[in-house]
């Protein structure tokens, strides 16, 4: 036992250390780990040497990996910023809580009793900081961050206080590739364009090679910035006290990645540095690669678990690190759910389940081609060139898929087909796999339930005050709508009676989805043309009229312009107008001769007042010629 005479000099030394270096000394007192997130924007595993031998060298991230864990299968639940970040901050799937749309039409509250997860850390004594991107689709409470700004730093915490800090990096953001052709021709890249691998979905052109090489250069710049932050932690004496995550906020960012739930839009790099002091919180040793699947809804529960904070039951995710996480169970995780809806002005509704090597994708509106105009996307030279080559008939069938109607469902073997080009849904050999994964997805969308079966304009009007409760109240109706939508999975002869009943339903949303199913069948469903004509001119619901005109146009049976023009004039909200304009844009670009010219007087002036509104973007694109 130490005597008082022995203890007092030790206290004096400790006090001296505290005064000399309060940041370093504060960690001596901490009994909980500091946690740092280093978050890059818009980059998938395809561009890092850590995951792909043709990827960019990132020595600072690679050193973290040598002293940590590499997750081989980490996934964003959604492939674009605000929807992905909303799942991260809440631990919730977006379609359950009305955060699945990017850019949001309205900020929504979290489910009753749930808070953004840093609020729980603050309550437990953590200093929480974010520098600086948020981009949530939720209403943010006042107790989430001690500081969220371009000046936010863990260094401002109290002595002895553990911290959670998020450092965001924009070096690899999509906007960095919005260069002009003159810039491409005058600014050489560090990476030799001739050495990059061109994806099989892309044409092998100078523009694509340059863009690919430039993107790798941006990863090297990102790594330099990450290295500076890590060095600051080291100088502050915090490396042994701090668990460090590095991950991308979703995939990207060459054409056909960000904004699409293919693996190139979802599969992100994730590395977690393991300090020796906190190694007992990890189910595997440092230097290990983990094959078990982790997804973004798991991040909030994981940080709370590492900090010793209870995980709220309203979260959809599971911890993948911390106490109670078993290595064998972690490695057995093999399933991830993903979703894509309206991103900017481009509407879609796609859901996917990946289980192991297989991925099932459900295209609920297969006629909404991937390559439908999105003004922001098409600022990239490579995007514009891709479309021009398609129009000129100069693409292979694999490269042209992006601009053509998709199947209602698809099954991919990712071990054999990593770029999701060969649909196995019609192969009898995979019948049981298809059936199992289709049923799993159907159960997922019904059980949440998935709010996107109710059109966004309706959700905007009815659900925004409490989306989670709204969904529970509408759960039975949504299950019926799922059933109507899934009539398109049957052979038309077997779906005909169900479609006929749904087209006569008193529920306008059943009529709405029945028409979408008819459009999915295309000319097979021509027998419903008479009913569709009646609905196009006489249905009391404006969106049903729009879907009727869409069906008649996609099957070549009727010029949709008179009906769609009237629907646009009758739109009750900006959100409704934007949805109608998506169909107008689809048909305008379809090559069927449905050229539109939009009169700004058809909509309220305030819908066009902001140049970034979805209505403004569509008007600008349609009228550009």
N, C-alpha and C positions, 0 to 999 in steps of 0.2 A: 504493500500500500504506500502511495506517495504521501509524503509529509507536506504540511503547509509551506515549508521553506522551499520544497521542490516545485510545488505547483505555482507559486507566485511568479518566479522568473519565466515560467512557460506562458503565463497569462500576459506578461509584459511583452514577450516576443510576439504573441498573437496580436496584441493591440498594435504593435509597431507595424506588423504585416498588413493589418486592416487599413491603417492610415496610409501606408506606402502604396498599396494596390487594392483599393476597395473592391474592384470587380473580381479580381482573382480570389481575394479573401472571402468574398460572399459565397463562393461556391463551396468553400470548406464547410460552411454551416448547412448547406442544402442537403436534405435527405431525399430529395426527388430530382429526377433528371431534368436538365434543361432540354428543350426540344426545338430544333430548327428545321424549317422546310425551305429548301432552295427549289423554286418552281420556275421552269422554263415554259415558254409559250409555243404551242403549235408543233411539237415535234414527236414523231413516233420512233420506235426502236430502229427503223430501217436506216437511220442516218448516223448512228453511233457505232464506232469500232467495237465498243463493249458488247454489242449485240450482233453486229454484222461486219464481217472482215472488210467490206468495202466502205464502211462508215468512217466518219471523221474521227481522228484521234482527239481524245479529251482526257489528257493525263491527270488533271485534278479530280475529275469524276472517277477515273479508273483507280486512283489511289484510295479514294473513299471505298470503292468496291473491294479492293484488296484487304481493307480493314473492316469490311462490313458484309452485307448481304445484297446480292443481286437478285431481283425478282424477274424471272424470265417471262412471267405471264401476268403483267399488271395492265389493267384496262380502265380507261374512262368509260363511264356508262353512256355518255353522250359525246359526240365528236366536235363540239364547239364551245367557246369560252364560258358564257354565262350559265348554260345548262349544266356543263361539267362542274363549274365552281359552285353552283347551287347544291349539287349532290355532295360535294366535298364538305361544305360548311354545315350541312344539315344531317348528313348520313341517310338521306331519303332519296328514293327514286323520283325523278322529276314528274312523270305522268301521274303519280299519286297525289302530288301536292301543287300542281299547276305551275311548275317552273321549267317545263319542257320546251318552251318557245324562246327563241333568240332573235332579236331583241324582244324583251317582254312588252306586252301591252299594258301591264299594270304590275306593280310590286304587290306581293301577297304575303299574308301572315304565315308563320310556321304553324304546324299542327298544334292544337291546344296542349299546353304543358311542355312543349319542346322549345329549346333555345338554340341559337348558333353555338357550336360546341366550345369556342373560346370563352364564352360566358361562364361555363362550368369550371374551366380552368381558373379564371379570375376569382371565382367564389372559393376555390380551393387554395388560393394564395399565389397563383402564378401572375407574373407580369406578362401581358399579352400584347404583341406588336405586329403590325403588318406594313410592309413597305413594298408596293403600296396598292397594287391592283386588288379590287374586290370583285366587282361585276357579278353580284348576286341578284337573283330574281325575287328575293325575299325582302320584306321590310326589316331593316336592321335595328335591333335594340340599342340602347345607349350603353349597355354593359358588356359589349362584345370585346372591344379592344381598349387597352390603355392608350394606345396611339396607333392610328392607321393613317399614314401620310408618307410623303417622300422623305421625311426626316426621321421616321420611326426607327428606333434602335433599342436593342436589349440593354444597352449601356446605361439607360436612364432608370433602371429598376432600383429598388431599395437594396441595401446590403443584406445578403442572406436570402434574397428572394429568387426562387426559380423562375425561369422565363420560357415562354413559347413565342418564337419569332418566325415570321414568314417573309422571305426575301424573294420578290418576283423579278424575273428577267425577260425583257422583250426582244433580245437580240435575234431570236429565231421566229419572231412573229410574222405572220403572213404578209403584213404590210411591207416588210423588208424586201420582199420580192416583187414589189410593184414598181419596177424600174422601167425606163423607156428604152427603146431599141438602140438609140444613140449611146446610152450608157452601157448597154451590153457590148456594143462594138468598140467602145473606147476604154473600158475598164476590165482588164484581164483578171481572172480569178487565181487564187493561190493553188486551189485544187485543179488539176488538169482535167478539163471536160472530157477528154478522150478516155480517161480512166474510170469514169463513173458508170454504174450499171443503170441502164434505162429500164424502168418497169415495163412489163409486157403490155400493160394497158395504154402506154404512151407511145406516140410516134417518135422514132429516133431521129431527131432534128437538132440543129445547132442551138435553137432556143431552149429545148428541153435539156440538152446537155449543159449548157451554160447555167441555166436556172438550178439544176441539180448540183453543179459544182459550187455555185455561189452559196447555196444553202448549206453545204458542208463547211464552207468558210465561216459562215455565221455561227455554226456550232463551235468552231475553234475560238471565236470571239466570246461566245457564251462561256466556254470553259475558262477562259482567262478571267472573266468577271467572277465566276464562281471561286476560282483560285484566290482572288483578292479577299473575298469574304472569309474563306477558310483560314487564310493567313491572319486576318484580324482576330478570329476566334483563338488561333494559336498564340498570338502575342498577348491576348487577354488571359491566357492560361486556362482556357475553357474546353479544350478538346477532350479531356478525360471526364468532363462533367456533362457533355452535351451529345445527345443522340441527333444525328443529322440525316434528314431525308433529302434526296434529290429525285425529282420526277418531272415529267412533262404534263401540262394541264389537259392535254388530249393529243390526238395524232395530227399529222400534217407533214408538210404543208404544200407539196406539189399538187397539181390538179388531181381531183378525184380522191382526196384524202380528208382533210378538214371539212366537216359538214356532212360526211357520209359514214355510215356505220359498217364500212369494210374494215378489215384489220388495220389498214394503213391510217384509218381515222381514229382508231380506238386503242391500239396496242402501244403503250407508252413505256419509256424507260423508267425504272425505279430502283434506286440504290439506297440502302440504309446503313450508315456508318455506326459501328458498335464500339463504344468505349469499354475498356476493360472493366471499369467500375460497375457498369450496368449490364454486363454480359448475361447475368442471370435472368434478365427480362426477355431474353431472346431464345427462341426454340432451336436455333442452330448456331454453329460457331461462325465467327468472322471468317471471311474468305469463301463462304458457301454461296452457291446459286440454288434458288428455290424454284421448283416447277409448279407448285400449287398456285391456283388462280387467286388474285386479289383484285378488287374493283374499288372505284372511288367512294362508294357508299361505306366502304370499310375504313376509310382513313380517319374519320372523326372518332368512331369507337376505338380505333387503335391508339390514337393519341391519348384519349381519356384513360384507357387501360394502362398505358405506360406511366401515366401520371398518378395512378392509383385512384382515379375518379370513377364512380359508377356510370355505366353506359345506360342512357335512357332507353326505355323499352320501345319508344316510338321510332327509333332509328331502324332502318332496314339492313344496315351493314353489321359485320362481325369483326372483332379485333383479330389482327393477324400477328401482333406482337404483344408482349406483356405477360403478366401472370395468367396462368390458366390456358395458355395457347400451347398445344402439343404439336411436336414436329410431324408425327405421322398424320395427325388430323389436318394440319396445314397443307401437307403435300397431297392429301387426298382431295382437296378442294379443286373442282374442275369445271365449275359452271359460272357463267357471267351473263347478265341481262343488259341489253343496250337498246337505245331508242333515238330516233331522229324525227323531228316535226318541222314546224316552220322555223327556218333559220334566215333571218333578215326577211326579205320579201318573198323568198322561195318557199312554197308550201310542199309538205310531204307528210307521210306517216308510215314509218318503217319501224319494225321491232325485230329483235334478234335474240336468240339464245345460243350461246356457245357452250358445248359440253365436250371437254377433251379436244380431240382432233376435229370434231364435227361442229358445224355452225349452221343453224337454221335461221333463215331470214324471211320475214313476212312483209311483203310490199302491199299495204292496204290500198294504195292508189297507184297501181303499176304504170299507169299512163303518164304520171308525172315524172318524166324522164330525169335522170340524174343531172344531165347537162342543161336543164332549164335555166334560163337567165337568172343570175344573181349578180347585181351590179358590182358588189365589192369583189367577189371571186374573179370576175372577168376583167379586172384591172391588171391581172397578171398576163404578160405577153404569151406565156405558154398556154394558158387557158384559151385565149382568143385564137391562137394558131391552131390548137386542137380542133376547135369548132369549125374554122375555115377549111381545114383538111377534110373534116367530115362532110361538109357541104359539097366539097369538090370530089368526093368519092375516092379519096386517097388513103383511107385507113383500112387496116385489116379488120376482120370481124371482131377480134378481141378488143381492138382499139375503138371500134365504133359502138360497142355496147353502151358506153356512157351516154350516148345521145339517142338511145332507142328505148322503147317501152320494155319494161322488165317483167319477169314472170311474177305471178301472185305469190308464189313461195319458191324458195331456193334452199338447197342443201349442198354444203361444200365440205369436202375432206381437205382440211387445211394442211395436213402433212403432205399431201400430193399436189395441192392446188392453193398455194399461199396467197395468190392474188384473186381468188374467188371468181374464176372465169368459167368453170365447168359445173353446171347445175346438175346435181344427181337426183333431184326430186322425182324425175320420171324413170329412174333406173330401178327395176324390180329388185335388184340385189340389195338396195338400201331401203326397202319398203318399211321394215320394222324400225330402223333408225329414224326415218322420216316421221312415222306415226308417233313415236315416242316424243320426239322433239316438238312436233306440232302440238301435241297435247300439253306438253310442259309450257309452251308459250301461251296457249289458250288459258291455262290455269293461272299463269302469271298476270295476264291482263285483266282477267275477271276478278281475281282475288284482291288486287290492290285497292280499288279498281282503277283502270287506266282511263283518265279523264279525257283523253284525246278522241274517244269515240263520240264525244260531244264537241261540235265545232268550236273553235276558239272564240268567235264572236258571241256565241251563247254562253260560254264559260265567262267571258269578260263581263257580260251583263248579269249573270246569275251567281257565279261561284267565287268571285274575288275576295269577298269578306271572310270566308272560311272554306278554302278549297277541299281540305281533307274531310271535313264534316259533310260538305256537299257531295263528295264522292261516295261516302258511306250511305247517304240518303238515296243516291241514284244507283246504288250497286246492282239492284235487280234489273233496272232499265238498261244499264250498261251491258250486263250479261246478255240481254236480249239483242242489243245492237251488235255485240260480238258475233252472236249467232247469225244475224242477217249479213254482216260483212263476210263471214266465213262460208256463205253460200257459194262464193266465187271459187272455193277450193274443190267443189264438187264438179263432176261432168255436168254440162248445161242441162241435159235431159233430166237429171236428178234434182237440179236446182230450180227448174222452171216453176214448179208449183209454189215453192217457198218464196220465190221472187214475186210471183203474181200476188200472193197474199200480202207481202210486205209493201208492195206498191199501192195497195188499197188501205194500208194501216191508218188509223187515226193519229198515230204518233208520227209527227213530221220527220223525226230523226230516223225512224225505220224506213220511211220513204226515201230519205236522203241516202242512207246506206244501201238500200236496194238499187238505187240508180248508179251508185259507185260500182256495185257488183256487176250491174249490166254493162257499164263501160269497161270493166275488166274482161268480160266475155267478148266484147267487141261485136262483130257482125253476127256471131252466134245468137245474140240476144235481139236481133232485128224484129222478132215477133212482138216485142214490147214497144215498138216505135209509135204505134197509135196512142197507147197510154202515155208515153213520154211526151208526145205532142200536146195532149190534153193538159198535162202537168206543167209543161213549159209556159203555157199561156194562162192557165187557170188555177194553179195551186196557190193556196193562201200564204205559203211560206216562201220567202224570197230565195233562200238557199236551195230549196228543193227545185224551184224553177231553174236556178243556175245549173244544178246537176243534171236536170232534164236536157237543157240545151247542150250541155257538154257531151252527154251520151249521144245525142242525135248528130252532133258534129264529128265526134270521134269515129262514128260508124258511117260517116259520109251521107247521112240521110236528110240533113237539114242545115241550112245556113244559120249559125247560132247568133249572128251579130245583132239582129233586132231584139231578141230576148235578153242577151247578155248586156246590151247597152241599157235596156230598161231596168234590169236587175241592179246595175251599177247606180243608176239614178235613184232607185228605191232603197239603196243601202241605208241602214239605220245607224251605222257606226263606221268609223275608220277601219276597224278590224273586219267588218263585213265587206267593206269595199275592197280591202286588200286581198281577201280570199277570192272574191269574184275576179279581181284583176289577175290573180294567178292563172285562172282558167283562160282568161282573155290572152295572156302572154303565151300559154301553152299552145293555144290554137293559132295565134298570130304567127308563131314560129314553126308550125307543124308542116308547112309546105302544102297544105290543102286549099290554099287560096283564101283563107279567112283573114285578110289584112284589116287591121283596125286603125282608126284614127280617133283619138280621145279628146273630147272637148272639156277643158277645165271647168266649164260651167255646169257640168253634170254632177259635180260633188261640191260640198261646202268648201269655201276658200281656206278655212283653217286646216283642212286635211292636207292641203298642198303648201301650207305656209312654211313648213320645216323641210329643208332639202333632203334630210335623211329619213323622212317618214316613208313607210312602205308604199303608200299611195303615190307619193311624189316620185319615188324611184321607178315605179311601173309606168307612170305617165311619161317620165323622161325617156325611158327606154322605148316604149311603143311609138312615141312621137318623134324619135330622134331623126328619122329620115324625112 
